[in-house]
Amino acid sequence: MTQNKNIRIAITGGIGSGKSTVSDIIRGLGFPVYSCDEIYRELLGNECFSKKIAAEFPAAANVDGTLDRVKLSGFVFDDDRALAKLNLLTHQEIFKSFDIKSKSEDFVFCEVPLLFEGGYARLFDDVIVVLREINSRIDSVVQRDGIDSLSVKKRIKKQFSYDKINFEEYYVIHNDGSLSDLRQITEITVRKISQKYFKKN
């Protein structure tokens, strides 16, 4: 088997598309899968990092200088400039942490919600894009987060439009069937990617 060390595959898609479910399926196949959201939460648990963010967003800081995550989320949600500033501060650290965590892996996946918005596709060898019908996405987030459909629609409107991408450049998974259907297409997709980078001699 010809092996290329540290092949990195991004998993992305809009809110409610099912990218986390795809990630779980791939984990179940025995492959390492990291999540940018989980890495971000880990970083916020670091007092030095948390205070650094709090210092940049005083309105989201507690009296002791630590970060109030709920206040931060509310502060940046309706302020595009504040969100861009937060992303600039956090994304570099997130990918730095991912590099450290995954450097010993031959073949690794990472769930990246803002892959195209941040121009991060270039950091990966290939990309899996998870697509889903809009109403199914809305229903999924309403049930998951316990918020109303109007709020979900606002979130979706602020996100990247996946209609803009060239689907021929990426591996696309359509999540419009059952969980069994999603598992099957995910397994087929992972097999194709694996065969691309790990060819038998």
C-alpha positions in Angstrom: 0.0 0.0 0.0 1.3 3.4 -1.0 0.8 5.8 1.9 0.8 9.6 1.9 1.2 10.8 5.5 -1.3 13.1 7.1 -4.0 13.2 4.5 -6.6 15.7 5.8 -10.2 15.7 4.7 -12.6 18.5 5.7 -16.3 17.9 6.4 -18.5 20.9 5.9 -22.1 22.0 5.2 -24.7 24.5 6.4 -26.4 24.5 9.8 -28.7 21.6 10.0 -27.3 19.8 7.0 -26.2 16.7 9.0 -22.4 17.2 8.9 -22.1 16.1 12.6 -24.0 12.9 11.8 -21.7 12.2 8.9 -18.7 12.8 11.2 -20.2 10.3 13.7 -20.6 7.7 10.9 -17.0 8.2 9.8 -15.8 7.8 13.4 -17.9 4.6 13.5 -15.9 3.4 10.6 -12.7 3.7 12.7 -11.3 6.9 11.3 -10.2 9.9 13.5 -12.5 12.8 13.2 -12.0 16.2 14.9 -14.4 19.1 15.2 -13.5 22.7 15.0 -16.4 23.5 17.3 -15.2 21.0 19.9 -11.6 22.4 19.7 -13.0 25.9 20.1 -14.8 24.8 23.3 -11.6 23.3 24.6 -9.7 26.5 23.9 -12.3 28.5 25.8 -11.6 26.2 28.8 -8.1 27.6 28.8 -8.0 30.6 31.1 -5.3 32.4 29.2 -7.2 32.1 25.9 -10.5 32.9 27.5 -9.2 36.1 29.0 -7.6 37.1 25.8 -11.0 36.9 24.0 -12.7 38.7 26.9 -10.2 41.5 26.7 -11.1 42.0 23.0 -14.8 42.0 23.9 -15.3 43.8 27.2 -19.1 43.6 26.9 -18.8 39.8 27.2 -16.4 39.8 30.1 -17.3 38.9 33.7 -16.2 41.1 36.6 -13.1 38.9 37.1 -12.0 39.3 33.5 -13.1 35.8 32.4 -15.4 35.3 29.4 -19.1 34.9 29.5 -19.7 32.7 26.5 -23.5 33.3 26.4 -22.9 37.1 26.3 -20.2 36.7 23.6 -22.6 34.7 21.4 -25.3 37.2 21.7 -22.9 40.1 21.1 -21.5 38.8 17.9 -24.6 37.2 16.4 -26.1 40.5 15.0 -22.8 42.3 14.5 -20.9 41.1 11.4 -17.8 43.2 12.2 -17.6 41.7 15.7 -18.1 38.2 14.4 -15.3 38.7 11.8 -13.1 40.0 14.6 -13.8 36.9 16.8 -13.2 34.6 13.9 -9.9 36.2 13.1 -8.8 35.8 16.8 -10.0 32.2 17.1 -9.6 30.4 13.8 -5.8 30.5 13.7 -5.7 28.9 17.2 -8.3 26.3 16.3 -6.3 25.1 13.2 -3.1 25.3 15.1 -4.6 23.0 17.7 -5.9 20.7 15.0 -2.5 20.5 13.4 -1.0 19.4 16.7 -3.8 16.8 17.4 -3.7 15.3 14.0 0.0 15.4 13.0 0.5 11.7 13.7 -2.5 10.5 11.8 -2.1 9.1 8.2 -5.7 9.8 7.3 -7.8 12.2 9.3 -11.1 14.1 9.0 -12.1 17.4 10.5 -15.6 19.0 10.7 -15.2 22.6 9.7 -18.4 24.7 9.7 -16.9 27.9 8.1 -14.7 26.1 5.6 -15.6 28.2 2.5 -16.4 31.4 4.4 -12.9 31.5 5.8 -11.0 30.2 2.7 -9.8 27.2 4.6 -10.4 24.5 1.9 -6.8 25.1 0.9 -5.7 23.6 4.2 -7.1 20.2 3.3 -6.4 17.6 0.7 -10.1 17.1 -0.1 -13.5 18.3 1.1 -16.8 16.5 1.8 -19.8 18.8 1.4 -23.0 17.7 3.2 -26.2 19.1 1.5 -29.8 18.9 2.7 -33.2 20.3 1.7 -33.8 23.7 3.4 -37.0 22.8 5.2 -35.4 19.7 6.7 -32.4 21.8 7.9 -34.8 24.2 9.6 -36.8 21.5 11.3 -33.6 19.8 12.4 -32.2 22.9 14.1 -35.5 23.8 15.7 -35.6 20.4 17.3 -31.9 20.4 18.2 -31.6 23.9 19.7 -35.2 24.5 20.8 -35.5 27.8 18.9 -38.1 29.0 16.5 -38.0 28.6 12.7 -37.6 32.3 12.1 -34.4 32.4 14.1 -33.0 29.4 12.2 -33.9 31.1 8.9 -31.9 34.2 10.0 -28.9 32.0 10.8 -29.1 30.3 7.4 -29.4 33.6 5.6 -26.2 34.8 7.2 -24.3 31.7 6.2 -22.4 30.8 3.0 -24.6 29.8 0.1 -23.6 26.3 -1.0 -25.2 26.9 -4.4 -22.0 28.9 -5.2 -19.6 26.0 -5.1 -18.4 23.9 -7.9 -19.6 20.5 -6.9 -17.2 18.8 -9.3 -14.3 19.9 -7.1 -15.6 18.2 -4.0 -17.2 15.0 -2.6 -20.9 15.8 -2.1 -23.2 13.9 0.3 -27.0 14.5 -0.2 -28.7 14.0 3.2 -32.3 13.8 2.0 -33.1 10.2 2.9 -33.1 8.0 6.0 -30.2 7.6 8.4 -29.5 4.3 6.7 -29.3 6.0 3.4 -26.9 8.6 4.8 -24.7 5.9 6.4 -24.5 4.1 3.0 -23.5 7.1 0.9 -21.0 8.2 3.6 -19.4 4.8 3.6 -19.2 4.8 -0.2 -17.7 8.4 -0.1 -15.0 7.5 2.5 -14.1 4.4 0.5 -13.6 6.5 -2.7 -11.4 9.0 -0.9 -9.4 6.2 0.8 -8.8 4.5 -2.5 -7.6 7.8 -4.0 -4.8 8.3 -1.4 -4.0 4.8 -0.4 -3.6 2.7 -3.6 -2.6 -0.9 -3.6 0.7 -1.6 -5.3 
